Amino acid sequence: MARITAGIGCSHIPVLGFAFDHRRTEEPIFKPAFDGFSWTRDWLREKATPDIVILVYNDHASAFDMKVIPTFAIGCGERFLPADEGFGPRPVPTVEGHPDLAWHIAQSLILDEFDMTIINEMEVDHGLTVPLSMMFGAVERWPVKVIPLAVNVVTYPPPSGNRCWALGEAIARAVENFPEDLDVQVWGTGGMSHQLQGPRAGLINPEWDNRFLDRLAGDTQELRTIPHIEYLRETGSEGIEMVMWLIMRGALGRSTRALHRHYHVPVSNTALGHIVLEPVDGSVPPSATLEGNDPTAQALIA
């Protein structure tokens, strides 16, 4: 069966993509930010490259706009082209999907009472491609298949941290029930503290950010109860992106161990966070909505 072996949290700051694409990663202004990804690139290359990454990110008006705002959307297509965000598409490989697992996850989540939007064609922007560049460097082809999972953290109301954590748990159940032998990782992207507009533009809160990173490891579930207003007050209007990290954390089971951690400020006008986690006990949370109640749904998921 498929299994989730690790989770990665990573900011998807667009200037990192700019510096990477223009070969400026060794410049003093950028080097400290990029150095923190060296451990992860070595780890992935030498012993931990998965078959598939479920990559949780938010779209920045590339695939969606104010006409259509899905709370959760899963990409089930065979490939996803880099988006043109105003300066032409990033010079990175096309993202190759895994429709079989993506459709299985979509079916499982919907039967698990998550209302997913299914997307077969879309372009993916820096929210998804920057983390791939940070983890794999310059490659002709991404070494993994990617299932994009887009979350609305741009327009009110975004999903709660608790709902995101629960979605991660439901993803873990779906992956465990997929019969093919696959190594799967879940990546949560976005954040950390930053605000891009208004009187508090440039806000960064290292103390809060690092406390958030602390609580991703271990067996605490404190992060799932943080209210929206705390993210807004303590981490700026864009800090709400961190709820996407909770989808990754929820998918890893009851307890985790941090393998690597990196935090740097400032990058552009935001804080950069990065963490690599592994599940400690490999446990998959039981379904609160299906277990023992709906044999037909259980059979469909299996």
PLY file of the C-alpha trace (Angstrom):
ply
format ascii 1.0
element vertex 302
property float x
property float y
property float z
element edge 301
property int vertex1
property int vertex2
end_header
0.00 0.00 0.00
1.03 3.63 -0.34
2.53 5.33 2.71
3.38 8.84 3.87
7.02 8.87 4.90
7.73 12.55 5.60
6.38 16.07 5.61
8.04 19.32 4.57
7.05 22.86 5.45
8.44 25.66 3.30
7.81 29.31 2.57
7.17 29.94 -1.12
8.50 33.49 -1.30
8.50 34.58 -4.98
11.85 36.38 -4.74
13.48 33.01 -4.03
12.30 31.89 -7.45
13.65 35.08 -9.00
17.07 34.65 -7.37
17.18 30.97 -8.30
16.18 31.55 -11.93
18.74 34.36 -12.36
21.56 32.44 -10.65
21.92 34.90 -7.81
21.74 32.40 -4.94
25.35 33.05 -3.86
24.92 36.80 -3.49
25.17 37.96 0.15
21.55 39.14 0.22
20.25 35.71 -0.83
22.86 33.17 0.29
21.73 32.80 3.95
18.22 31.97 2.78
19.33 29.36 0.26
21.94 27.76 2.54
19.18 26.48 4.79
17.89 24.19 2.03
21.21 22.41 1.40
20.55 19.74 4.04
17.14 18.94 2.56
18.41 18.73 -1.01
21.14 16.29 0.09
18.68 14.26 2.16
16.20 13.98 -0.68
18.84 13.13 -3.27
20.67 10.55 -1.19
17.89 8.65 0.54
14.47 10.25 0.65
13.19 11.19 -2.82
9.54 10.07 -2.79
7.50 8.81 -5.69
4.83 11.46 -5.18
4.52 14.79 -3.38
1.12 16.06 -2.32
1.96 19.76 -2.44
-0.31 22.09 -0.48
-0.12 25.68 -1.69
-2.23 28.72 -2.48
-2.83 30.13 -5.92
-2.01 33.81 -6.50
-4.68 34.68 -9.12
-3.07 32.42 -11.72
-5.54 29.51 -11.85
-8.34 31.12 -9.81
-9.64 34.65 -9.42
-12.56 36.36 -7.71
-14.97 34.58 -10.06
-14.14 31.16 -8.59
-12.67 30.68 -5.09
-12.53 27.04 -3.99
-11.68 26.47 -0.36
-9.88 23.21 -1.20
-9.05 22.11 -4.76
-7.11 19.03 -5.87
-5.32 18.76 -9.20
-6.12 15.43 -10.88
-4.53 16.12 -14.26
-1.53 14.51 -15.91
0.54 17.70 -16.07
0.51 21.30 -14.90
2.37 24.08 -16.72
4.18 26.90 -14.89
2.01 30.01 -14.85
2.88 33.38 -16.33
2.63 35.75 -13.37
3.48 38.86 -15.38
7.10 38.20 -16.31
6.64 35.02 -18.32
6.50 31.46 -16.93
9.38 30.43 -14.68
12.03 28.44 -16.62
11.32 25.25 -14.67
10.05 21.84 -15.78
6.39 21.06 -16.30
4.87 19.54 -13.18
3.82 15.94 -13.80
0.76 14.77 -11.88
-0.38 11.34 -10.73
-4.05 11.09 -11.77
-4.62 7.62 -10.29
-3.68 8.60 -6.75
-5.17 12.09 -7.11
-8.58 10.72 -8.12
-8.42 8.14 -5.35
-7.69 10.88 -2.81
-10.46 13.09 -4.21
-12.99 10.26 -3.94
-11.85 9.33 -0.45
-11.97 12.93 0.80
-15.44 13.55 -0.60
-16.74 10.33 0.95
-15.01 11.46 4.14
-17.24 14.59 3.94
-14.71 17.11 2.60
-16.16 19.14 -0.27
-13.26 19.14 -2.71
-13.09 20.97 -6.01
-11.58 18.71 -8.67
-9.33 20.45 -11.20
-8.15 18.66 -14.34
-6.50 21.60 -16.09
-4.70 24.50 -14.42
-1.40 26.34 -14.38
0.65 26.45 -11.19
2.43 29.53 -9.94
5.32 30.29 -7.58
3.34 28.93 -4.63
4.00 25.45 -6.00
7.12 25.78 -8.15
9.36 27.69 -5.71
9.33 24.88 -3.09
10.18 22.37 -5.83
13.18 24.49 -6.84
14.31 24.84 -3.23
14.21 21.07 -2.65
15.49 19.74 -5.97
17.59 22.53 -7.47
18.07 22.97 -11.21
16.79 19.86 -12.99
15.57 19.08 -16.50
12.65 17.11 -15.06
11.22 17.09 -11.55
12.20 13.77 -9.91
8.73 13.32 -8.38
5.13 13.31 -9.48
3.14 16.11 -7.84
-0.50 16.29 -6.74
-1.35 19.99 -6.29
-3.72 20.79 -3.44
-4.77 24.44 -3.51
-6.18 26.17 -0.43
-7.93 29.52 -0.25
-5.91 31.71 2.11
-6.31 34.83 -0.03
-9.95 35.82 0.42
-12.04 35.71 3.58
-13.10 33.26 4.89
-10.13 30.87 4.81
-10.46 27.42 6.37
-9.66 27.06 10.07
-6.49 25.45 11.31
-8.54 22.63 12.76
-10.23 21.95 9.41
-6.83 21.92 7.68
-5.38 19.50 10.24
-8.41 17.25 9.83
-7.98 17.37 6.05
-4.41 16.16 6.52
-5.69 13.26 8.61
-8.20 12.40 5.87
-5.44 12.52 3.23
-3.42 10.06 5.32
-6.34 7.66 5.41
-6.78 7.96 1.65
-3.11 7.32 0.93
-3.02 4.30 3.23
-5.94 2.77 1.30
-4.30 3.14 -2.10
-3.15 -0.33 -3.16
-0.01 0.61 -5.12
3.35 0.58 -3.31
4.23 4.28 -3.29
6.40 6.53 -1.15
4.45 9.74 -0.58
5.41 13.00 1.08
3.12 15.89 2.00
4.47 19.42 1.72
2.81 22.46 3.29
3.87 25.80 1.86
3.36 29.52 2.43
4.11 31.88 5.31
5.68 32.59 7.63
4.80 35.97 9.19
4.41 38.73 6.62
2.12 41.52 5.55
2.35 43.00 2.07
0.11 46.05 2.35
-1.37 48.67 4.66
0.09 50.39 7.74
1.67 47.15 9.00
3.38 46.26 5.70
6.69 44.55 6.44
5.54 43.03 9.73
7.66 40.04 10.82
7.27 38.19 14.14
10.22 35.78 14.65
9.16 34.80 18.16
5.70 33.68 17.04
7.08 31.97 13.92
9.59 29.92 15.90
6.99 28.94 18.47
4.88 27.67 15.56
7.84 25.63 14.26
8.43 24.24 17.77
4.89 22.91 17.96
4.99 21.14 14.60
7.24 18.51 16.19
6.15 16.11 18.92
2.62 15.02 19.77
0.94 18.34 20.62
-2.09 19.47 18.66
-2.10 23.05 19.96
-1.66 24.54 16.49
-5.01 23.30 15.23
-6.89 25.58 17.65
-5.20 28.90 16.80
-8.00 31.29 15.69
-7.82 33.37 12.53
-7.59 36.58 14.54
-4.34 35.45 16.17
-2.71 34.82 12.80
-3.85 38.26 11.67
-2.73 40.04 14.82
0.60 38.29 15.33
1.76 37.35 11.83
0.17 39.88 9.47
-2.52 39.51 6.85
-0.56 36.91 4.87
0.51 34.87 7.89
-2.73 32.90 7.58
-0.89 30.88 4.91
0.54 28.84 7.76
-2.72 26.91 8.08
-1.53 25.06 4.97
1.37 23.65 6.99
-1.24 22.08 9.27
-2.55 19.93 6.42
0.96 18.51 6.16
1.23 18.07 9.92
-2.17 16.39 10.22
-1.16 13.86 7.56
1.82 12.67 9.62
-0.14 11.08 12.46
-0.01 11.56 16.21
3.66 12.36 16.70
6.53 13.70 14.61
10.27 14.19 14.79
12.02 17.23 13.28
14.93 16.22 11.05
15.90 19.70 9.88
14.83 23.26 10.53
15.70 26.61 8.96
14.48 30.12 9.74
15.77 33.35 8.25
14.67 36.99 8.13
14.23 38.96 6.15
13.73 37.59 2.65
12.19 40.39 0.63
9.74 41.66 3.29
8.83 38.33 4.83
10.10 35.60 7.12
11.41 32.36 5.66
10.58 29.12 7.43
11.46 25.55 6.52
11.13 22.27 8.41
11.44 18.55 7.61
9.36 16.16 9.72
8.98 12.40 9.88
6.15 10.47 11.54
7.26 8.75 14.73
4.69 5.99 15.04
3.33 5.81 11.52
-0.23 5.85 12.85
-3.08 6.93 10.60
-5.97 8.68 12.37
-9.29 6.79 12.32
-12.12 8.26 10.31
-14.60 10.15 12.44
-17.28 10.03 9.76
-16.96 6.63 8.10
-15.58 4.15 10.59
-18.17 1.45 11.16
-20.99 3.59 9.80
-21.00 3.26 6.02
-19.78 -0.05 4.59
-20.52 1.04 1.03
-18.41 4.16 1.36
-15.63 2.21 3.03
-15.63 -0.30 0.17
-15.48 2.49 -2.40
-12.48 4.08 -0.66
-10.70 0.73 -0.40
0 1
1 2
2 3
3 4
4 5
5 6
6 7
7 8
8 9
9 10
10 11
11 12
12 13
13 14
14 15
15 16
16 17
17 18
18 19
19 20
20 21
21 22
22 23
23 24
24 25
25 26
26 27
27 28
28 29
29 30
30 31
31 32
32 33
33 34
34 35
35 36
36 37
37 38
38 39
39 40
40 41
41 42
42 43
43 44
44 45
45 46
46 47
47 48
48 49
49 50
50 51
51 52
52 53
53 54
54 55
55 56
56 57
57 58
58 59
59 60
60 61
61 62
62 63
63 64
64 65
65 66
66 67
67 68
68 69
69 70
70 71
71 72
72 73
73 74
74 75
75 76
76 77
77 78
78 79
79 80
80 81
81 82
82 83
83 84
84 85
85 86
86 87
87 88
88 89
89 90
90 91
91 92
92 93
93 94
94 95
95 96
96 97
97 98
98 99
99 100
100 101
101 102
102 103
103 104
104 105
105 106
106 107
107 108
108 109
109 110
110 111
111 112
112 113
113 114
114 115
115 116
116 117
117 118
118 119
119 120
120 121
121 122
122 123
123 124
124 125
125 126
126 127
127 128
128 129
129 130
130 131
131 132
132 133
133 134
134 135
135 136
136 137
137 138
138 139
139 140
140 141
141 142
142 143
143 144
144 145
145 146
146 147
147 148
148 149
149 150
150 151
151 152
152 153
153 154
154 155
155 156
156 157
157 158
158 159
159 160
160 161
161 162
162 163
163 164
164 165
165 166
166 167
167 168
168 169
169 170
170 171
171 172
172 173
173 174
174 175
175 176
176 177
177 178
178 179
179 180
180 181
181 182
182 183
183 184
184 185
185 186
186 187
187 188
188 189
189 190
190 191
191 192
192 193
193 194
194 195
195 196
196 197
197 198
198 199
199 200
200 201
201 202
202 203
203 204
204 205
205 206
206 207
207 208
208 209
209 210
210 211
211 212
212 213
213 214
214 215
215 216
216 217
217 218
218 219
219 220
220 221
221 222
222 223
223 224
224 225
225 226
226 227
227 228
228 229
229 230
230 231
231 232
232 233
233 234
234 235
235 236
236 237
237 238
238 239
239 240
240 241
241 242
242 243
243 244
244 245
245 246
246 247
247 248
248 249
249 250
250 251
251 252
252 253
253 254
254 255
255 256
256 257
257 258
258 259
259 260
260 261
261 262
262 263
263 264
264 265
265 266
266 267
267 268
268 269
269 270
270 271
271 272
272 273
273 274
274 275
275 276
276 277
277 278
278 279
279 280
280 281
281 282
282 283
283 284
284 285
285 286
286 287
287 288
288 289
289 290
290 291
291 292
292 293
293 294
294 295
295 296
296 297
297 298
298 299
299 300
300 301
